[in-house]
Amino acid sequence: MIQDNMSVRRALGKRAAVAILGCASLFAAGSALAQGQMRGDDSSDTVEDKGSLLHQVFEYTKNNSYFRVGVLHFQYYGTSSRLKVENAQGLAAQGFGSGESRLDHTGSSTGNLTTLGGTFGMYIPKTGKHLAMEVTLAPPLKLDFEVSKNAIDESLAPETNGGLQTGIPPLGQSIGTLKALPPNLTIVYRPWVDTMFQPYIGAGAMYLYTYDTDVNNEVLNAYGNEPTLNLTKPVACVGQLGMDMKLTEKMFLTADVKYVGCAEVEAKVNNIVVNAPNLSPTVGPINVGTVSSTNDFKAVLYQLSFGMHF
């Protein structure tokens, strides 16, 4: 997928977050409206009719929501296909093979990161606070995009088909960086809501939105050709486990684990030109073109946070 300019990408990221938060607001509005004209009910998950729908939404949100803020750790466990040279031509075909070719014992991955994260939750009406909807957001995650296996310390094309040594150096581990803004929405079930310890399970979806990619690998930038990294942006499924520990009537601590999977991310590095020291004095730079991989995205988000009921 070809990415737009940086301002458009950032706007799309903001719209994705706003869309998810908008869903929460619409849900609250629908819930408040469904409560209708209920009066005199002491239950915390009902709304009194004060006249305006906006007021009902505000009252419901105030009395039936919570937030958590804490440390969030992103750990990537995904696997990758072999790196694929998509259409090698000319001298590049002598090193990588003509046309499309797969490079044995190679792959790609992404790095891990620890940052801050927050969760907003709202109880679903008429469930006795056993069911809630949660939206988890974090600052943009700046992650390393990496190659794996033999691509780290072995040349991808050590010699031509005729047996000539190319001198193309290994890539090393890091290819570049990317920013991820992965908002996720889950529905959470708590079997016990009046105890000190409240375990829960949940399921939902995460939008794997990435932007602001940068290829800073020295081997790939040897000629200042400015290669680009493009990533597809699928929706992944989320499974969730956690435990709330009640501190007071308003405050609690939470340990939360989310598994993210069921998604494939295709990565492409375009405009690759490499230096083959043993050949370049005669033939100049070698235009490799595009190298891609398909990643079976699997990650776990670990979160330890402090929470408060509104």
C-alpha positions as CSV (number, residue, x, y, z in Angstrom):
1,M,0.0,0.0,0.0
2,I,1.5,3.3,-1.0
3,Q,1.4,5.8,1.8
4,D,0.3,9.5,1.4
5,N,2.3,12.5,2.7
6,M,2.9,12.8,6.4
7,S,0.1,15.3,7.1
8,V,-2.5,13.0,5.5
9,R,-1.2,10.0,7.4
10,R,-1.4,11.9,10.7
11,A,-5.0,13.0,9.9
12,L,-6.0,9.4,9.1
13,G,-4.5,8.3,12.4
14,K,-6.5,10.9,14.3
15,R,-9.7,10.0,12.4
16,A,-9.2,6.3,13.4
17,A,-9.0,7.3,17.1
18,V,-11.9,9.7,16.8
19,A,-14.0,7.0,15.0
20,I,-13.5,4.5,17.9
21,L,-14.2,7.1,20.5
22,G,-17.2,8.2,18.4
23,C,-18.5,4.6,18.6
24,A,-18.3,4.8,22.4
25,S,-20.2,8.1,22.4
26,L,-22.9,6.8,20.1
27,F,-23.2,3.7,22.2
28,A,-23.6,5.9,25.3
29,A,-26.2,8.0,23.5
30,G,-28.2,4.9,22.5
31,S,-27.9,3.6,26.0
32,A,-29.2,6.8,27.5
33,L,-32.1,7.0,25.0
34,A,-33.0,3.4,25.7
35,Q,-33.3,4.2,29.4
36,G,-36.1,6.6,28.3
37,Q,-37.9,8.4,31.0
38,M,-36.8,6.2,34.0
39,R,-37.1,8.1,37.3
40,G,-36.5,7.3,40.9
41,D,-34.2,4.3,40.3
42,D,-31.2,4.2,42.6
43,S,-29.3,1.8,40.4
44,S,-26.0,3.3,39.1
45,D,-26.5,2.1,35.5
46,T,-29.7,4.1,34.8
47,V,-30.2,7.6,33.7
48,E,-32.8,10.2,34.8
49,D,-34.6,12.1,32.2
50,K,-33.4,15.7,32.4
51,G,-34.8,16.8,29.1
52,S,-32.0,16.7,26.6
53,L,-30.4,13.7,25.1
54,L,-27.0,15.3,25.5
55,H,-27.6,15.6,29.2
56,Q,-28.6,12.0,29.5
57,V,-25.5,10.9,27.7
58,F,-23.4,13.0,30.1
59,E,-25.1,11.7,33.2
60,Y,-24.8,8.1,32.0
61,T,-21.1,8.4,31.2
62,K,-20.4,10.2,34.4
63,N,-22.0,7.5,36.5
64,N,-21.1,4.4,34.6
65,S,-17.5,4.8,33.3
66,Y,-13.9,4.5,34.4
67,F,-10.4,5.0,33.1
68,R,-7.0,3.4,33.6
69,V,-3.5,4.9,33.0
70,G,-0.2,3.0,33.3
71,V,2.7,1.3,31.7
72,L,2.2,-0.5,28.4
73,H,4.6,-3.0,27.0
74,F,4.4,-4.1,23.3
75,Q,6.0,-7.5,22.6
76,Y,6.1,-8.8,19.0
77,Y,5.9,-12.6,18.5
78,G,5.0,-12.7,14.8
79,T,6.5,-14.8,12.0
80,S,7.4,-13.8,8.5
81,S,7.7,-15.3,5.0
82,R,11.1,-15.3,3.3
83,L,12.2,-12.0,1.8
84,K,11.1,-11.7,-1.8
85,V,12.9,-9.8,-4.5
86,E,10.0,-8.9,-6.7
87,N,11.4,-8.2,-10.1
88,A,15.2,-8.2,-10.4
89,Q,16.5,-7.0,-13.7
90,G,19.9,-6.6,-15.3
91,L,22.9,-7.1,-13.0
92,A,20.6,-7.5,-10.0
93,A,19.2,-10.6,-11.7
94,Q,22.8,-12.1,-11.7
95,G,22.9,-11.8,-7.9
96,F,19.3,-12.5,-6.9
97,G,17.9,-14.5,-9.8
98,S,15.8,-13.2,-12.7
99,G,12.3,-11.9,-12.0
100,E,10.7,-12.9,-8.7
101,S,12.9,-14.8,-6.2
102,R,12.8,-15.8,-2.5
103,L,15.8,-15.5,-0.3
104,D,16.3,-18.6,1.8
105,H,16.6,-18.3,5.6
106,T,15.5,-14.7,5.8
107,G,12.5,-12.8,7.2
108,S,11.4,-9.6,8.8
109,S,10.1,-8.5,12.1
110,T,9.5,-5.4,14.3
111,G,11.0,-4.3,17.6
112,N,9.4,-4.2,21.1
113,L,8.6,-1.1,23.1
114,T,7.5,0.1,26.6
115,T,5.4,3.3,26.8
116,L,2.4,4.8,28.6
117,G,-1.1,3.7,27.8
118,G,-4.6,4.6,28.8
119,T,-8.0,2.8,28.8
120,F,-11.5,4.3,28.9
121,G,-14.3,1.9,29.9
122,M,-18.1,2.2,30.1
123,Y,-20.5,-0.3,31.6
124,I,-23.2,-1.7,29.3
125,P,-26.7,-0.9,30.6
126,K,-28.9,-3.6,32.3
127,T,-25.9,-6.0,32.8
128,G,-25.3,-5.1,36.5
129,K,-21.8,-3.9,35.5
130,H,-20.8,-7.4,34.4
131,L,-20.3,-6.2,30.8
132,A,-18.3,-3.1,29.7
133,M,-16.9,-1.6,26.5
134,E,-13.2,-0.5,26.6
135,V,-11.1,1.6,24.3
136,T,-7.3,1.5,24.8
137,L,-5.1,4.2,23.3
138,A,-1.4,5.1,23.6
139,P,1.0,7.7,22.2
140,P,2.3,6.8,18.8
141,L,4.6,3.7,19.1
142,K,8.0,4.2,17.4
143,L,9.1,0.7,16.4
144,D,12.1,-0.6,14.6
145,F,11.5,-2.6,11.4
146,E,14.0,-5.4,11.2
147,V,15.2,-8.3,9.1
148,S,15.8,-11.6,10.7
149,K,17.7,-14.9,10.5
150,N,20.5,-14.9,7.9
151,A,19.7,-11.5,6.5
152,I,21.3,-9.9,9.6
153,D,24.9,-11.1,9.2
154,E,25.1,-12.7,5.7
155,S,25.1,-11.0,2.3
156,L,21.8,-11.5,0.5
157,A,23.7,-11.9,-2.8
158,P,27.3,-12.9,-2.1
159,E,28.0,-13.9,-5.7
160,T,26.6,-13.7,-9.1
161,N,25.3,-16.7,-11.1
162,G,28.7,-16.9,-12.7
163,G,30.5,-17.2,-9.4
164,L,31.8,-13.7,-9.1
165,Q,32.0,-12.3,-5.6
166,T,29.7,-9.2,-5.3
167,G,31.0,-7.8,-2.1
168,I,27.5,-6.7,-1.1
169,P,27.7,-6.4,2.8
170,P,25.1,-7.9,5.2
171,L,22.2,-5.6,6.1
172,G,22.5,-5.8,9.9
173,Q,19.3,-6.1,11.9
174,S,17.6,-2.7,11.6
175,I,16.1,-1.6,8.3
176,G,14.3,1.5,9.5
177,T,11.6,2.8,11.8
178,L,7.8,3.2,11.7
179,K,5.2,4.7,13.9
180,A,2.1,2.8,14.9
181,L,-1.1,4.2,16.3
182,P,-3.1,1.0,17.1
183,P,-6.4,1.9,18.8
184,N,-8.4,-1.1,20.0
185,L,-12.0,-1.7,21.1
186,T,-13.0,-4.6,23.3
187,I,-16.1,-5.9,25.1
188,V,-15.2,-7.1,28.6
189,Y,-17.0,-9.5,30.9
190,R,-16.6,-9.5,34.7
191,P,-18.2,-12.5,36.5
192,W,-17.8,-10.8,39.9
193,V,-18.2,-7.1,40.5
194,D,-18.6,-6.8,44.3
195,T,-15.4,-8.5,45.4
196,M,-11.9,-7.1,46.1
197,F,-10.4,-9.0,43.1
198,Q,-12.4,-8.9,39.9
199,P,-11.0,-11.0,37.0
200,Y,-12.3,-10.4,33.5
201,I,-12.1,-11.6,29.9
202,G,-12.6,-9.7,26.7
203,A,-12.6,-9.8,22.9
204,G,-12.5,-7.1,20.2
205,A,-10.5,-5.6,17.4
206,M,-7.5,-3.4,16.7
207,Y,-6.7,-1.3,13.7
208,L,-3.0,-1.7,12.8
209,Y,-2.5,1.8,11.6
210,T,1.2,2.7,10.7
211,Y,2.7,5.9,9.3
212,D,5.8,8.0,9.1
213,T,8.1,5.1,8.0
214,D,11.8,5.7,7.4
215,V,14.5,3.5,5.9
216,N,17.8,4.4,7.5
217,N,19.8,1.3,6.8
218,E,23.3,2.3,5.6
219,V,23.5,-0.6,3.0
220,L,20.2,0.4,1.4
221,N,21.1,4.1,1.5
222,A,24.6,3.8,0.1
223,Y,23.7,5.9,-3.0
224,G,21.3,8.3,-1.4
225,N,18.4,6.8,-3.3
226,E,15.9,7.2,-0.5
227,P,14.2,3.8,-0.4
228,T,10.7,3.8,1.1
229,L,9.0,1.3,3.5
230,N,5.3,0.7,2.9
231,L,3.0,-1.5,5.2
232,T,-0.5,-2.6,4.8
233,K,-3.0,-1.7,7.6
234,P,-5.3,-4.6,8.4
235,V,-7.7,-5.0,11.3
236,A,-6.6,-7.6,13.9
237,C,-8.6,-9.5,16.5
238,V,-7.9,-9.0,20.2
239,G,-8.3,-11.4,23.1
240,Q,-8.0,-10.0,26.6
241,L,-7.4,-11.2,30.2
242,G,-7.1,-9.1,33.3
243,M,-7.7,-8.5,37.0
244,D,-8.9,-5.5,38.9
245,M,-7.9,-5.1,42.5
246,K,-10.2,-2.8,44.4
247,L,-8.4,-0.2,46.6
248,T,-11.3,2.1,47.5
249,E,-14.9,2.6,46.2
250,K,-13.4,4.8,43.5
251,M,-9.8,3.5,42.9
252,F,-8.3,0.3,41.7
253,L,-5.2,-1.4,40.2
254,T,-5.3,-3.4,37.0
255,A,-3.1,-6.0,35.4
256,D,-4.1,-6.5,31.8
257,V,-2.9,-8.7,28.9
258,K,-4.1,-8.5,25.3
259,Y,-3.2,-10.9,22.5
260,V,-3.4,-9.4,19.0
261,G,-3.4,-11.6,16.0
262,C,-5.5,-13.0,13.0
263,A,-3.9,-10.4,10.7
264,E,-1.3,-10.4,7.9
265,V,0.9,-7.3,7.2
266,E,2.6,-7.0,3.9
267,A,5.9,-5.0,4.1
268,K,7.6,-3.6,1.0
269,V,10.9,-1.7,0.7
270,N,11.0,0.1,-2.6
271,N,13.7,1.8,-4.7
272,I,16.6,-0.4,-3.4
273,V,20.0,0.4,-4.9
274,V,23.0,-1.4,-3.4
275,N,26.8,-1.1,-3.8
276,A,28.6,-4.2,-4.9
277,P,32.3,-3.2,-4.3
278,N,33.7,-6.0,-6.4
279,L,31.5,-5.1,-9.3
280,S,30.6,-1.5,-9.0
281,P,33.9,0.0,-10.3
282,T,33.0,-1.5,-13.6
283,V,29.2,-1.5,-13.7
284,G,28.2,1.0,-11.0
285,P,25.3,0.7,-8.5
286,I,23.0,-2.3,-8.7
287,N,19.3,-1.5,-8.9
288,V,17.5,-4.2,-6.9
289,G,14.0,-2.6,-7.0
290,T,11.5,-3.9,-4.4
291,V,12.0,-6.5,-1.6
292,S,8.9,-7.6,0.3
293,S,7.7,-10.0,3.0
294,T,4.4,-11.0,4.5
295,N,4.2,-11.0,8.3
296,D,1.8,-13.1,10.3
297,F,1.2,-10.4,12.9
298,K,1.1,-11.7,16.5
299,A,1.8,-9.5,19.5
300,V,1.0,-9.2,23.2
301,L,0.3,-6.0,25.1
302,Y,1.1,-6.1,28.8
303,Q,-0.4,-3.2,30.9
304,L,-0.1,-2.4,34.6
305,S,-2.2,0.6,35.5
306,F,-4.0,2.6,38.1
307,G,-7.7,3.1,37.6
308,M,-10.6,5.3,38.9
309,H,-14.3,5.2,38.5
310,F,-15.9,8.5,37.6
